[in-house]
Amino acid sequence: MGVDYVIVDITKIFKDFTGMVSERSAFADVNIATRAVQNVLFQIADERNYAVISTINKSEWLTGRMTEGFYGHLAPLSNFFKSEIFDLARAIKISEEIISRKPGGVDTWYDEDTFGVTYDILDKMLYLLVVKKMTPARIAKAYKFDKKWIEKLKIRTDHRFWRLTTKELES
C-alpha cells in the first residue's frame, strides 16, 4: 500500500520499565507496554516530522478503556461510538474478519467481558447517559435495563472525567 513503517522491538524497554515497579496491578503490563510503544512511536514521528494518529473513539474515551496519554496529535474517530466505527468500517468495505474481532487490550482482556455487554448495548447506554443526560433510573425504566449496571456505568463515566480533569488546588 506504500505505507512507510518501522518495526521496533520494545522488549528491553518493557523489561526495564517493569523492573522499576515492585507491585503491579493486573493490567500494569498492558499499560507499561502501551506507554513504551507510545514513547518510541512519538520519537519516530518527531524524527520524521510526522503526526501520530490516534484510533481512540468516544466509547473508549467515556469508559476509560485506553491507556492515558496515548492520544496522538489527531484523533479523527474520537466523536464516534465504537458501534459507529464498526458501521463505518463496513461502509468502506474493511474485511469482516477484522471487524468481527473481539475488541480489547489483549487476548484475555476483552471489552465485552469487562462490561458484560457488546458495544451495540454499551454505546446506546453511553449515548443516553452522556449525550441525552438521562438518569440511570429513567433509562432503566424506559428501556427495561438493569438499573444497577447503568448506575455503575455512570460512576465509571463520571470518574473518567474526574481523572482527566485538572483541578485547582485550594490554599
Secondary structure, 3 states (H helix, E strand, C coil): CCCCCCCCCCHHHHHHHHHCCCCCCCCHHHHHHHHHHHHHHHHHHHHHCCCCECCCCHHHHHHCCCCCCCCCCECCCCCCCHHHHHHHHHHCCCCHHHHCCCCECCCCCEHHHHHCCCHHHHHHHHHHHHHCCCCHHHHHHHHCCCHHHHHHHHHHHHHHHHHHCCCCCCC
